[in-house]
Amino acid sequence: MTHEVPPSLPPADAAAPPRGRAPGGSPGAGPAYPAATSAAPASTASASTASASTRPAAAEEADVIVVGAGPAGSATASYLARAGVDVLLLEKAQFPREKVCGDGLTPRAVKALIGMGVPVREQDGWVRNKGLRIIGGGVRLELPWPELSSYPGYGLVRTRLDFDEILARTAQKAGARLLEGVTVMGPVLDDDGRITGVTARSTADAGGPERSYRARVIVAADGNSSRLSLAMGLSKRDDRPMGVAVRTYYTSPRHDDDYLESWLDLWDGPRQLPGYGWIFGMGDGTSNVGLGMLNTSDSFGHVDYRDLLRRWLAGMPPEWGYVEENRTLPIRGSALPMGFNRTPHYTRGLLLAGDAGGMVNPFNGEGIPYALESGELAAQFITQALARPDAAGAERVLMAYPQALKAAYGGYYTLGRRFVQAIGNPKVMQFATRHGMPRPALMRITLKLLANLTEPRGGHATDRVIHALSKMTPAA
Ligand SMILES: Cc1cc2nc3c(=O)[nH]c(=O)nc-3n(C[C@H](O)[C@H](O)[C@H](O)COP(=O)(O)OP(=O)(O)OC[C@H]3O[C@@H](n4cnc5c(N)ncnc54)[C@H](O)[C@@H]3O)c2cc1C
């Protein structure tokens, strides 16, 4: 690495070992930590993983530390490594690992994967879909993904068990040093409160000793709870929407459905809930079935979501097989942090990417494309900052990252917040379902809006309207 070190950013240790190599694990040099695993195949779930107990000690310095190897962290690390930056990617789990998700990827996510260099051919194990089937208000609509120059005309599904490992191996292949089984405990701060590293310990040894890792810039890509952001004083904003979603898998003859399916009729007694249920065929004999709901409704927090899922599925045709004896995993749930619900996205040496920065789309609950895109954006800003010859210049670049995020999503997320506020009223939700669903042309436009699939320039008149609306709405 040849970046000049801005004075106030911690310098790279001259004695630090070269990228991708552990310093030899000398006896007594600290706890036995997983070494950065060498480049691994990009698409094999069985690729070798480091073991927390058997590998020698890892390098402790890097230009950049990325905390969390979910989509946001792996994208950040991948783009940084490609730009020649020495990046350490710390992940508390060992791959392959489960992540609670619907496993559905819209064309927006597919585009981001292609940009990252991930092969998405069907022979690589990806299951393609043609669009979204929406069921609600007594109507069943099949809406193909729009034909656009900016996005591919298909979506994908892949279990997160595979998906996240593929992304992490992609980052590794690009040159990022991935340490699995390392739980980051907190920030290391200098006298000005600027983050200069993190402390971590082996996940397998919760009571074990802590070790510190130092870098010039740190990225929090540690998901919705983002302990690292919290430790830096960045808590969630109450004025931003939040969702909650649960999901499980059933063996089902519907496993090879070539449309993602979403059900708008979620009822809690007489109240229609703001949210939707989904059925995504995984192509492996199972369906991913789940539901998500928004905090803009009075019912939020008072509903037993697992029970709601069971009640919703009880109304399904029995031949689809969504019954207890076909369930292959427990029903698990997690939060959906939406519409920039943690800000600022840069402060004192720490950038936030993906769920850590609350970047789930409020319109439809998808978070993977925004995790991948924000990771790419963070990497671009960091790469430029590291190349600045002075601290003030580097800081100026990093301070511009939140502005770039606002320019990309701010207006759209503001619209999304208004949308979730409106449908939080059961009467509005009911009205929208009843009057929107019978109008396929209107629903095609709605799909573009909800999935954020429009041409940024030119395109169809509807693209221009949606785009103009997003741009005119103040980003906040
Ligand atoms: C039920 C449900 C269904 C969903 N369905 C979809 C869908 O179909 N499509 C879609 O696009 N989005 C979906 N989402 C949203 C999507 O899952 C998230 O937006 C996405 O995973 C965000 O990626 P991320 O990398 O920011 O965070 P995460 O995927 O949460 O990754 C964070 C990573 O950080 C690691 N980590 C956390 N803490 C530490 C620590 N202290 N030290 C080291 N590592 C740490 C974690 O182990 C994890 O690997 C769904 C969410 C839920 C809850």
Ligand as a Chemical Component Dictionary entry (heavy atoms), coordinates in Angstrom:
data_LIG
# 
_chem_comp.id                   LIG 
_chem_comp.type                 NON-POLYMER 
_chem_comp.pdbx_formal_charge   0 
_chem_comp.three_letter_code    LIG 
# 
loop_
_chem_comp_atom.comp_id 
_chem_comp_atom.atom_id 
_chem_comp_atom.alt_atom_id 
_chem_comp_atom.type_symbol 
_chem_comp_atom.charge 
_chem_comp_atom.model_Cartn_x 
_chem_comp_atom.model_Cartn_y 
_chem_comp_atom.model_Cartn_z 
_chem_comp_atom.pdbx_ordinal 
LIG C1  C1  C 0 -37.321 -11.725 7.909  1  
LIG C2  C2  C 0 -36.552 -10.827 6.974  2  
LIG C3  C3  C 0 -36.710 -10.983 5.610  3  
LIG C4  C4  C 0 -35.982 -10.177 4.719  4  
LIG N1  N1  N 0 -36.111 -10.415 3.381  5  
LIG C5  C5  C 0 -35.385 -9.701  2.509  6  
LIG C6  C6  C 0 -35.452 -10.011 1.120  7  
LIG O1  O1  O 0 -36.138 -10.946 0.700  8  
LIG N2  N2  N 0 -34.704 -9.251  0.261  9  
LIG C7  C7  C 0 -33.925 -8.220  0.703  10 
LIG O2  O2  O 0 -33.300 -7.537  -0.126 11 
LIG N3  N3  N 0 -33.826 -7.933  2.023  12 
LIG C8  C8  C 0 -34.518 -8.663  2.939  13 
LIG N4  N4  N 0 -34.389 -8.409  4.280  14 
LIG C9  C9  C 0 -33.443 -7.371  4.717  15 
LIG C10 C10 C 0 -32.007 -7.888  4.636  16 
LIG O3  O3  O 0 -31.906 -9.123  5.308  17 
LIG C11 C11 C 0 -31.012 -6.900  5.249  18 
LIG O4  O4  O 0 -31.320 -5.599  4.825  19 
LIG C12 C12 C 0 -29.565 -7.231  4.860  20 
LIG O5  O5  O 0 -29.180 -8.467  5.401  21 
LIG C13 C13 C 0 -28.617 -6.139  5.345  22 
LIG O6  O6  O 0 -27.279 -6.517  5.103  23 
LIG P1  P1  P 0 -26.102 -5.977  6.057  24 
LIG O7  O7  O 0 -24.851 -6.504  5.505  25 
LIG O8  O8  O 0 -26.258 -4.533  6.282  26 
LIG O9  O9  O 0 -26.398 -6.645  7.480  27 
LIG P2  P2  P 0 -26.441 -8.183  7.881  28 
LIG O10 O10 O 0 -26.891 -9.021  6.758  29 
LIG O11 O11 O 0 -27.228 -8.238  9.151  30 
LIG O12 O12 O 0 -24.921 -8.538  8.174  31 
LIG C14 C14 C 0 -24.272 -8.085  9.349  32 
LIG C15 C15 C 0 -23.075 -8.991  9.598  33 
LIG O13 O13 O 0 -22.328 -8.472  10.696 34 
LIG C16 C16 C 0 -21.952 -9.520  11.555 35 
LIG N5  N5  N 0 -21.763 -8.948  12.879 36 
LIG C17 C17 C 0 -22.706 -8.384  13.677 37 
LIG N6  N6  N 0 -22.138 -7.955  14.825 38 
LIG C18 C18 C 0 -20.814 -8.231  14.734 39 
LIG C19 C19 C 0 -19.710 -8.039  15.604 40 
LIG N7  N7  N 0 -19.870 -7.452  16.814 41 
LIG N8  N8  N 0 -18.492 -8.452  15.222 42 
LIG C20 C20 C 0 -18.308 -9.032  14.001 43 
LIG N9  N9  N 0 -19.333 -9.265  13.142 44 
LIG C21 C21 C 0 -20.563 -8.857  13.500 45 
LIG C22 C22 C 0 -23.133 -10.492 11.469 46 
LIG O14 O14 O 0 -22.775 -11.796 11.885 47 
LIG C23 C23 C 0 -23.473 -10.408 9.984  48 
LIG O15 O15 O 0 -22.729 -11.322 9.225  49 
LIG C24 C24 C 0 -35.105 -9.187  5.207  50 
LIG C25 C25 C 0 -34.946 -9.023  6.587  51 
LIG C26 C26 C 0 -35.658 -9.830  7.462  52 
LIG C27 C27 C 0 -35.463 -9.643  8.944  53 
# 
loop_
_chem_comp_bond.comp_id 
_chem_comp_bond.atom_id_1 
_chem_comp_bond.atom_id_2 
_chem_comp_bond.value_order 
_chem_comp_bond.pdbx_ordinal 
LIG C1  C2  SING 1  
LIG C2  C3  SING 2  
LIG C2  C26 DOUB 3  
LIG C3  C4  DOUB 4  
LIG C4  N1  SING 5  
LIG C4  C24 SING 6  
LIG N1  C5  DOUB 7  
LIG C5  C6  SING 8  
LIG C5  C8  SING 9  
LIG C6  O1  DOUB 10 
LIG C6  N2  SING 11 
LIG N2  C7  SING 12 
LIG C7  O2  DOUB 13 
LIG C7  N3  SING 14 
LIG N3  C8  DOUB 15 
LIG C8  N4  SING 16 
LIG N4  C9  SING 17 
LIG N4  C24 SING 18 
LIG C9  C10 SING 19 
LIG C10 O3  SING 20 
LIG C10 C11 SING 21 
LIG C11 O4  SING 22 
LIG C11 C12 SING 23 
LIG C12 O5  SING 24 
LIG C12 C13 SING 25 
LIG C13 O6  SING 26 
LIG O6  P1  SING 27 
LIG P1  O7  DOUB 28 
LIG P1  O8  SING 29 
LIG P1  O9  SING 30 
LIG O9  P2  SING 31 
LIG P2  O10 DOUB 32 
LIG P2  O11 SING 33 
LIG P2  O12 SING 34 
LIG O12 C14 SING 35 
LIG C14 C15 SING 36 
LIG C15 O13 SING 37 
LIG C15 C23 SING 38 
LIG O13 C16 SING 39 
LIG C16 N5  SING 40 
LIG C16 C22 SING 41 
LIG N5  C17 SING 42 
LIG N5  C21 SING 43 
LIG C17 N6  DOUB 44 
LIG N6  C18 SING 45 
LIG C18 C19 SING 46 
LIG C18 C21 DOUB 47 
LIG C19 N7  SING 48 
LIG C19 N8  DOUB 49 
LIG N8  C20 SING 50 
LIG C20 N9  DOUB 51 
LIG N9  C21 SING 52 
LIG C22 O14 SING 53 
LIG C22 C23 SING 54 
LIG C23 O15 SING 55 
LIG C24 C25 DOUB 56 
LIG C25 C26 SING 57 
LIG C26 C27 SING 58 
# 
